[in-house]
Amino acid sequence: MAGDLDQFTVMRAYKRWAPVYDLVFGALFDQGRQAAVAAADRVGGRILEVGIGTGISLQRYSARNRIVGIDLSPEMLRKARRRVAELSLSNVEQLTVMDAEHLSFPDASFDAVVASHVISTVPHPPAALDECARMLRPGGELILINRVGAERGSRRIAEHLLQPIVRRLGWRTEFPWEHFAGWIAHRPDLRLVERRPVPPFGHFALLRFVKSAPPENPSRL
């Protein structure tokens, strides 16, 4: 999986997508974005959205929460900044070009981390997931909207055949649940609390992980 996407391919793809992203994917992924924002708003506080893109979700967050957004694409972020200015979104603290696999914020900086349609588009998904988890305060939530590929059957074959084509578009068709299962198996600090399908096509899911508090230091007992 690590070699099928690289940062240059992703940046080039989303530079091309930036002018038309909202038109092509706005309505298509709207229900998933709404579900992710609603989950983050229930947590509240300071929220990081990884892969904020054109900022299409920003106006949906409650004004009582503080939002930070990052994206690898400067072209996508320019549209997000214009959106913040045009809509006077004063709760948006920061929009920054940043790599999801190498976040520069200190540990435990956020109450919730949202990544909508992002994890299957980065070169090394486990690295991005680890960085998202590092951002969370104890009790915080990692909230994902992501493609979950087929494990078998005709859909699995189609996803395999399409992968060389969609790679140039900046994402993966092949992303079965085993990638998440393998990652969470090595994260005792995280617990999956929700997995449910979201549109379109039944190929995507809302995933929520809660971060536990670190164990107490026995020397302090």
N, C-alpha and C positions, 0 to 999 in steps of 0.2 A: 504493500500500500504506500510506503514512503516514497517510492520513486515515480508514482504515476502523476503527481502534480508537483510543480516547483513554484517558488515565489514569483519568478519572472512571468511564467505562464498565467498565474492568477492576476498579477498586476496588469498585464497586458489585456486580459479578458475584461476586467472590470473598468479599465479605462474606456473600452469600447461600449460597455453596458451603461456607463454613467448617464449619457444623454437620454436614454430610453428606458432605464430601469423601472421607474415608477409606472410608466405606461404598460410595460410588459408584465411586471410582477406585482404591481400594486394590488389590484383586485384578486389576483390568483392566490396570493399568500396572505390575504388580509385576515382571515379567520384565525390562522395560526399566530400571526403577530398580536392580534387582540388577546388571545389566550395567554401568550407569554407576558404581555404587559399587565394583564389582570393579576397573574400570579405574582409578579414582582411588586405590584402595588399593594397586594395583601401583606407582603413582608414589610415594605416601606423603608424609609431611611435613605441611605445613599446607594444608588444603583449604577452599576457599570453595564453598558451594552457593548458587547464585543461584536465587531462587524456592523457598526451603526449604518453604514452605507450612506444613502441620501438623506437619512434622518426621517424616513417615512413613518416611523413609529413614535417619534418624539412627542408629538402633540397629544398622544393618547395617555401618556403618563400623568398621574395626579400631580397637580401643582405643588402639593405638600412634600413631594419627594425630590431629591437632588439627583440629577442625571449626569453621568460622564459617558462619553462615547468615543470609541476608537475604531479606526479602520485602516487597512493597508493602502487603500486607494485615495490619493489626494483629490482626484477628480470627483469621486463620490462624496468626499467630505466637503468639497466646495459647495455642493448642492445642499448638504446638511446645514452648513453655516448660513446659507441664504435663507433656508427655511426657519431657522432659529430667529434670525433678524426680522423676517417678514411677519412671523407670528408672535414676536415678543415673548419668547419662551424663557422667562427669567430663571426658571428652575434648572436650566441646562448649565452646568458648571464649566464644562470643558469638552471640546471636540479635538481629537489629536490623531495624527498619523502614527500608527503603532502596529507592530506585528503581534498577532494573537498568541504566537508561540513564545514571545519574549516581552511580556508586559513589564513596564518600568515602575509600576506603583508598588508601594511597600506591601508586605504581607497583611492580610486581614483588613484591607482598606474599605470593603464594601459589605453592605447587608444583603445584597442580591447581585447576581451576575446573570445577564441574559445574553444568549447567543442564538439568534434566529437564522436558520439556514446558513450556518457558518462552519460547523465542525467538519462537515464532509467536503468543504472547499479548501481547507488548509493542507499544506504538504504533509504535516505530521500531526494527525488528530490527537493522539495521546498527549503530546507536548502541550497543545492548546488547552486540552481539558485540564491538565495538571496546573497550568497557569491560571485558568479560571478558578479552580478550587483554591489555589494559593491566595487569591484575592479575598476570599470569603472570611468574614468574622464567624466565630462559633455561633451556631444556630442559624446562620445565613443559608440562602438557597441558590443553587445553580439551576437555571431554568433554560432549557433548550427546546427549540423547534428544529427538528432535523429529519432528513430523509432516513428511513429505515428500509434497507433493501431486502429483497426476498432471499430466503434460505435455500429454496429449491424450486423446481418446476419451470414452466415456460417463461415466467417473469424473470426468474434468475438468469436464464439463458439470454433473454433480451437485454437485460442490464449489462451482462458481460460483453455482448456484441456492440452495444452502444458506447461503452466506456471510452474507446479511443477517439470517438467523435466528440463527446461532450467534454472531454478533457480540455479541448481548445476553447470551450465556452467558460471554463473556470470552475467546474464542479465534477463530482463523481455520481455515476448511477449505481455503482457497486458499493454499498455500505450496509451490510447486514448487521443485525442486532449483536452478533458476537463481538463486534468491535467495542461496543459499550460494555457488554458483559465482561469481557476480558480486562477492560480498564478498571471497572468498579471493583473487580475481585482483588485488586491490589491497592485499594483505597479504603482501609478500615475506618477512616475518618468521615466517610460519606455513606449516606443511606438513600437508596432510591425510594421515594415516597409516592410517586405517581408516574404512570406511563399510560397515555391514551392517544388514540389516533386523532389527527386533525386533517382537514382538507388541504390540498386537493388530492383526489384519486385514491385516498386511503394509503398512500405511500409515505406519509409523514407522521410524526408523533410529537406530542408534548412530553418532555421528560423533566422531572423535578428531583433534585438531590439535595438533601439537608446535610450540613456539616456539623459534626459533633464537637463538643468541647474537648480540649486536650486533656489527657489523664492527669490527675494531680501528682505532683512530685512527692514520692514516698518520703524523701528526706525532710519534707516540711510538715509531715503528719505528726 
